[in-house]
Amino acid sequence: MLKTATFKKGKINFSDTGKGRVVVLLHGFLGSHLIWENTIANLSKSYRVIAIDLPGHGSTQNFGYVHTMDLMAKSVKAVLDSLRIKKYVLVGHSMGGYVTLAFADLFPDNINGFCLFHSSGYADTDDKKRDRVRSAKVVKANYKIYTHEVIRNLFAAKNLKYLKKEISFANKIADKTSKQGIVAALLGMKDRAARDIILGLVEYPIMMIIGELDNVLPFEQLLEQSKKIQKQTVLYLEHDGHMGFLENPRVTNKALRKFLRKCF
């Protein structure tokens, strides 16, 4: 059952499952809390799992023309403050990882650790920024075609024929993302600041999950970033792309559980 928290005179929707130490799951672009279905079922056996619909995604409304990563991080804080939870581990997938880094920058005292699940501390390159702007124009013209192409690209090419059910599941969630929400997220990601410096500064554990066949973020770049982390855990998925929790749930769930024990 979805719960709500107030943010900027609007509502942020989230699920709250299990008991114990708190793990916060932040989905990626075109996702929602539903994308974490398998992860929630696994982790909630041992932890209290909060999975949030970020602004413009899932059942959460839009809060303007651009959803910056800082705005999204503040919406996450609003949820956790409403529950009176002070300490937690954040797990952010892709865009959710950008939000996680913004959160770590803005609210450092609340974090026991975080996981960048197919995500990066670097800002967009100039080419990537131009691509985001082009994508926003495509979305305005025909967003269903756009979202399905994006989802397909998130999976490793060699996994496409084996994971039709998972791709369909991700597409259904993406289809529920509003046109305005998609554009606001694209522009927010385009303008985000580099925050890789955080990886080397903090003393709590950080995990990076990296897919060798990731079409979105080059694995070499992510491995390079991982070397900055003081207390690092790296899960390297040789056969997977940008959707490890759907492409390889058994391995990623096991690794997350091991990482969470370090954090708590």
Backbone hydrogen bonds, N-H to C=O, Kabsch-Sander energy under -0.5 kcal/mol:
donor,donor_aa,acceptor,acceptor_aa,energy
3,K,14,F,-3.3
5,A,12,I,-2.1
7,F,10,G,-2.1
10,G,7,F,-2.2
12,I,5,A,-2.9
14,F,3,K,-2.2
15,S,51,A,-2.6
17,T,49,V,-2.4
19,K,44,S,-0.5
23,V,48,R,-2.7
24,V,89,V,-3.1
25,L,23,V,-0.5
25,L,50,I,-2.9
26,L,24,V,-0.5
26,L,91,V,-3.0
27,H,25,L,-0.5
27,H,52,I,-0.7
31,G,28,G,-1.9
35,I,32,S,-1.4
36,W,33,H,-1.4
37,E,34,L,-1.9
40,I,36,W,-3.3
41,A,37,E,-2.1
42,N,38,N,-1.8
43,L,39,T,-3.0
44,S,40,I,-2.5
45,K,42,N,-1.0
46,S,43,L,-1.9
47,Y,43,L,-2.0
48,R,21,R,-2.7
49,V,17,T,-3.7
49,V,47,Y,-0.7
50,I,23,V,-2.9
50,I,48,R,-0.6
51,A,15,S,-1.7
51,A,49,V,-0.6
52,I,25,L,-1.8
52,I,50,I,-0.5
53,D,13,N,-2.9
54,L,52,I,-0.8
56,G,61,Q,-1.9
57,H,54,L,-2.2
60,T,57,H,-2.2
61,Q,11,K,-0.9
67,H,184,A,-2.0
68,T,66,V,-0.8
72,M,68,T,-2.2
73,A,69,M,-2.3
74,K,70,D,-2.3
75,S,71,L,-1.8
76,V,72,M,-1.8
77,K,73,A,-2.2
78,A,74,K,-1.9
79,V,75,S,-1.5
80,L,76,V,-2.2
81,D,77,K,-2.8
82,S,78,A,-1.8
83,L,79,V,-1.1
84,R,81,D,-1.1
85,I,80,L,-2.4
88,Y,110,N,-1.6
89,V,22,V,-1.9
90,L,113,G,-1.7
91,V,24,V,-3.0
92,G,115,C,-2.7
93,H,26,L,-2.9
93,H,91,V,-0.5
94,S,92,G,-0.5
94,S,117,F,-2.0
96,G,93,H,-2.9
97,G,94,S,-1.2
98,Y,94,S,-1.3
99,V,95,M,-2.1
100,T,96,G,-2.0
101,L,97,G,-2.3
102,A,98,Y,-1.9
103,F,99,V,-2.6
104,A,100,T,-2.6
105,D,101,L,-1.7
106,L,102,A,-2.5
107,F,103,F,-3.6
110,N,107,F,-1.5
111,I,108,P,-1.1
112,N,88,Y,-2.7
113,G,88,Y,-0.7
114,F,205,P,-1.4
115,C,90,L,-2.6
116,L,207,M,-3.0
117,F,92,G,-2.7
117,F,115,C,-0.9
118,H,116,L,-1.0
118,H,209,I,-2.1
129,K,125,T,-2.4
130,R,126,D,-2.1
131,D,127,D,-2.0
132,R,128,K,-2.2
133,V,129,K,-1.9
134,R,130,R,-2.2
135,S,131,D,-2.6
136,A,132,R,-2.2
137,K,133,V,-1.5
138,V,134,R,-2.0
139,V,135,S,-2.7
140,K,136,A,-1.6
141,A,137,K,-1.0
141,A,138,V,-0.5
142,N,138,V,-3.0
143,Y,139,V,-0.6
146,Y,142,N,-1.5
147,T,143,Y,-2.9
148,H,144,K,-2.1
149,E,145,I,-1.8
150,V,146,Y,-2.3
151,I,147,T,-2.6
152,R,148,H,-2.0
153,N,149,E,-1.7
154,L,150,V,-0.9
154,L,151,I,-1.1
155,F,151,I,-0.6
155,F,152,R,-1.1
159,N,156,A,-1.9
160,L,156,A,-0.7
160,L,157,A,-1.0
162,Y,159,N,-0.9
163,L,159,N,-1.6
167,I,163,L,-2.4
168,S,164,K,-2.4
169,F,165,K,-2.1
170,A,166,E,-2.3
171,N,167,I,-2.4
172,K,168,S,-2.2
173,I,169,F,-1.5
174,A,170,A,-2.4
175,D,171,N,-2.6
176,K,172,K,-0.6
176,K,173,I,-1.0
177,T,174,A,-1.8
178,S,56,G,-0.5
182,I,178,S,-2.3
183,V,179,K,-2.2
184,A,180,Q,-2.6
185,A,181,G,-1.9
186,L,182,I,-2.5
187,L,183,V,-2.4
188,G,184,A,-1.7
189,M,185,A,-2.7
190,K,186,L,-2.1
191,D,187,L,-1.6
192,R,189,M,-1.0
195,R,121,G,-3.3
196,D,121,G,-1.0
198,I,195,R,-1.5
199,L,196,D,-1.0
200,G,196,D,-0.6
200,G,197,I,-0.8
201,L,197,I,-0.9
201,L,198,I,-0.7
202,V,198,I,-1.9
206,I,231,K,-2.4
207,M,114,F,-2.2
208,M,233,T,-2.6
209,I,116,L,-2.4
210,I,208,M,-0.5
210,I,235,L,-2.9
212,E,210,I,-0.5
212,E,237,L,-2.7
213,L,240,D,-2.4
214,D,211,G,-1.5
221,Q,218,P,-0.5
222,L,218,P,-1.5
223,L,219,F,-2.5
224,E,220,E,-2.0
225,Q,221,Q,-1.7
226,S,222,L,-2.2
227,K,223,L,-1.0
227,K,224,E,-0.6
228,K,225,Q,-2.0
229,I,226,S,-1.2
230,Q,199,L,-0.7
232,Q,230,Q,-0.7
233,T,206,I,-1.7
235,L,208,M,-2.5
236,Y,234,V,-0.6
237,L,210,I,-3.3
237,L,235,L,-0.6
238,E,236,Y,-0.8
240,D,237,L,-0.9
242,H,154,L,-2.8
246,L,243,M,-2.2
247,E,243,M,-3.0
248,N,244,G,-2.8
252,T,248,N,-2.2
253,N,249,P,-2.6
254,K,250,R,-1.8
255,A,251,V,-2.2
256,L,252,T,-2.4
257,R,253,N,-2.3
258,K,254,K,-1.8
259,F,255,A,-2.3
260,L,256,L,-2.8
261,R,257,R,-1.6
262,K,258,K,-1.1
263,C,259,F,-1.8
264,F,260,L,-2.1
